Amino acid sequence: SRRFPGLLQQPPPSLNKLFDDGLFDGFSHIVASRNGLLVIDLRRRKHDRALKLCVCNPMAGVVHVLPHLGGKDGLGHYACTVLTADDRDEKTIDPPQSSSYFRLVLVYTRRGFTASRSYSSEEGSWSEEAKVTNARLGKKLMGLTHSGVVGRGGRLVYWLSKNVVFVLSLETLQSAVVS
């Protein structure tokens, strides 16, 4: 990013560098948090469709800048949550290899359906866009969602939005909306 030229350096930048460079200037804001991790939307303008996120641990000073989602992959309103190694249970098929593992889960609206993508710290990339079945969460409610709550050993995510809860099964990508 031109705004934070040091973000792509190896090793990754420290959290102090990001704050000193004006991380929270403009529209940048925290969109989710869990088990010590913060997910920060780094977009400069409110209506910028290129999604720029970073996941950081302020206590450890670790920052992971995620690959941007832009062009046809860009999105407006979305809800997200972050899962950590602590969210996985012994029944999980693929346990994380490291205690610093995280998985960022996004849900967002496309024309006519709700979609999902995830980012895995182990793979270092975004998954392909997948269609969420059974229920939809419209753009208006999507913009009002709060951080997701993870349940059932990292298999379900719940988002609260006004007077409804949107539930997503991460194994099947089936969803439900409960009033």
C-alpha positions as CSV (number, residue, x, y, z in Angstrom):
1,S,0.0,0.0,0.0
2,R,1.2,3.5,-0.8
3,R,-0.2,4.6,2.5
4,F,1.8,2.1,4.6
5,P,4.9,1.3,2.4
6,G,6.4,-0.8,5.2
7,L,3.5,-3.3,5.3
8,L,5.0,-5.7,2.7
9,Q,8.4,-5.9,4.3
10,Q,9.8,-9.1,5.7
11,P,9.7,-9.6,8.6
12,P,6.3,-8.0,9.1
13,P,6.2,-4.5,10.6
14,S,5.6,-3.9,14.3
15,L,2.4,-2.6,15.7
16,N,4.1,0.6,16.8
17,K,5.1,1.3,13.1
18,L,1.4,1.0,12.0
19,F,0.2,3.4,14.8
20,D,3.0,5.8,14.0
21,D,2.1,5.8,10.3
22,G,-1.5,6.7,11.1
23,L,-3.3,3.4,11.0
24,F,-6.5,4.9,12.3
25,D,-6.6,7.9,10.0
26,G,-9.5,8.2,7.7
27,F,-12.1,5.4,7.7
28,S,-9.8,2.7,9.3
29,H,-11.5,1.0,12.2
30,I,-11.6,-2.2,14.2
31,V,-14.2,-4.6,12.7
32,A,-13.8,-7.7,14.9
33,S,-11.8,-9.0,17.9
34,R,-11.3,-12.3,19.6
35,N,-8.8,-14.0,22.0
36,G,-6.4,-11.0,21.8
37,L,-6.6,-10.5,18.0
38,L,-7.9,-7.3,16.4
39,V,-9.2,-7.2,12.8
40,I,-8.8,-3.7,11.3
41,D,-10.3,-2.5,8.1
42,L,-7.6,-0.2,6.6
43,R,-9.7,1.4,3.9
44,R,-9.2,5.1,3.4
45,R,-12.8,6.0,2.3
46,K,-16.1,4.7,3.5
47,H,-17.2,3.5,0.0
48,D,-13.9,2.0,-1.1
49,R,-14.8,-1.5,-2.5
50,A,-11.2,-2.8,-2.3
51,L,-11.1,-4.5,1.1
52,K,-7.9,-4.0,3.0
53,L,-7.7,-5.8,6.3
54,C,-5.0,-6.6,8.9
55,V,-5.1,-8.9,11.9
56,C,-2.9,-7.9,14.8
57,N,-2.2,-8.9,18.3
58,P,-1.4,-5.7,20.3
59,M,0.0,-7.6,23.3
60,A,2.5,-9.5,21.1
61,G,3.1,-6.7,18.6
62,V,2.4,-9.1,15.7
63,V,0.7,-7.8,12.5
64,H,-0.6,-9.8,9.6
65,V,-1.6,-7.7,6.6
66,L,-4.0,-9.8,4.4
67,P,-4.0,-9.8,0.6
68,H,-6.4,-7.1,-0.6
69,L,-9.8,-8.1,-2.1
70,G,-10.4,-5.7,-5.0
71,G,-11.8,-5.7,-8.5
72,K,-14.6,-8.3,-8.9
73,D,-13.7,-9.6,-5.4
74,G,-14.2,-6.2,-3.8
75,L,-17.2,-5.7,-1.5
76,G,-19.1,-3.1,0.4
77,H,-21.0,-4.2,3.5
78,Y,-19.7,-7.3,5.2
79,A,-19.6,-9.1,8.6
80,C,-16.6,-10.9,9.9
81,T,-15.1,-12.8,12.8
82,V,-11.8,-14.3,13.6
83,L,-11.3,-17.9,14.9
84,T,-8.2,-18.9,16.8
85,A,-6.5,-22.2,17.7
86,D,-8.5,-22.0,21.0
87,D,-11.8,-22.2,19.1
88,R,-11.0,-25.6,17.7
89,D,-11.9,-28.7,19.6
90,E,-10.5,-32.3,19.6
91,K,-13.2,-33.3,17.0
92,T,-11.8,-30.9,14.4
93,I,-10.6,-32.8,11.4
94,D,-7.6,-30.5,10.6
95,P,-6.2,-29.1,13.9
96,P,-4.1,-26.0,13.5
97,Q,-0.3,-26.5,13.4
98,S,0.5,-23.5,15.5
99,S,-0.9,-21.6,18.5
100,S,-0.7,-18.4,16.5
101,Y,-3.2,-19.8,13.9
102,F,-6.2,-17.7,13.0
103,R,-9.0,-17.9,10.4
104,L,-10.9,-14.8,9.3
105,V,-14.4,-15.5,8.1
106,L,-16.3,-13.0,6.0
107,V,-20.0,-13.0,4.9
108,Y,-21.3,-10.4,2.5
109,T,-24.0,-9.8,0.0
110,R,-23.8,-10.4,-3.7
111,R,-26.6,-9.8,-6.2
112,G,-29.2,-12.3,-5.2
113,F,-27.3,-14.3,-2.6
114,T,-25.1,-14.2,0.5
115,A,-21.5,-15.2,0.0
116,S,-18.6,-16.2,2.2
117,R,-14.8,-16.3,2.1
118,S,-12.1,-17.1,4.6
119,Y,-8.5,-16.3,5.1
120,S,-6.3,-18.9,6.8
121,S,-3.0,-17.8,8.4
122,E,-1.6,-21.3,7.7
123,E,-2.3,-21.1,4.0
124,G,-1.7,-17.3,3.7
125,S,-4.5,-16.8,1.2
126,W,-8.2,-16.2,0.7
127,S,-10.5,-19.1,-0.1
128,E,-12.7,-19.0,-3.2
129,E,-16.0,-17.2,-2.9
130,A,-18.7,-19.7,-1.8
131,K,-22.5,-19.3,-1.8
132,V,-24.2,-19.4,1.6
133,T,-27.4,-21.5,1.4
134,N,-30.8,-21.4,3.2
135,A,-30.9,-17.8,4.5
136,R,-29.8,-14.3,3.5
137,L,-28.7,-11.3,5.4
138,G,-29.4,-8.1,3.4
139,K,-27.0,-5.2,2.9
140,K,-28.8,-3.0,5.4
141,L,-28.6,-5.6,8.2
142,M,-25.1,-6.6,7.1
143,G,-23.8,-3.1,7.8
144,L,-25.3,-3.2,11.3
145,T,-23.8,-6.5,12.4
146,H,-21.6,-6.8,15.5
147,S,-18.5,-9.1,15.9
148,G,-19.3,-12.7,15.4
149,V,-19.5,-15.2,18.2
150,V,-17.9,-18.6,17.6
151,G,-19.5,-21.8,19.0
152,R,-19.5,-25.6,18.8
153,G,-15.8,-26.0,18.6
154,G,-15.3,-23.5,15.8
155,R,-18.1,-25.0,13.6
156,L,-20.7,-22.2,14.0
157,V,-20.6,-18.5,13.9
158,Y,-23.4,-16.2,15.1
159,W,-23.7,-12.5,14.2
160,L,-26.2,-10.2,15.9
161,S,-27.9,-7.5,13.8
162,K,-30.6,-5.4,15.3
163,N,-33.3,-7.9,16.2
164,V,-32.0,-11.0,14.3
165,V,-29.2,-13.5,14.7
166,F,-27.5,-14.8,11.5
167,V,-26.1,-18.3,12.1
168,L,-23.5,-19.8,9.7
169,S,-22.2,-23.4,9.7
170,L,-18.6,-23.2,8.6
171,E,-18.6,-26.9,7.6
172,T,-21.6,-26.8,5.3
173,L,-22.0,-23.0,4.6
174,Q,-25.7,-23.4,5.5
175,S,-27.2,-20.5,7.4
176,A,-30.3,-19.5,9.3
177,V,-31.8,-16.2,10.4
178,V,-33.5,-16.2,13.8
179,S,-35.6,-13.4,15.1
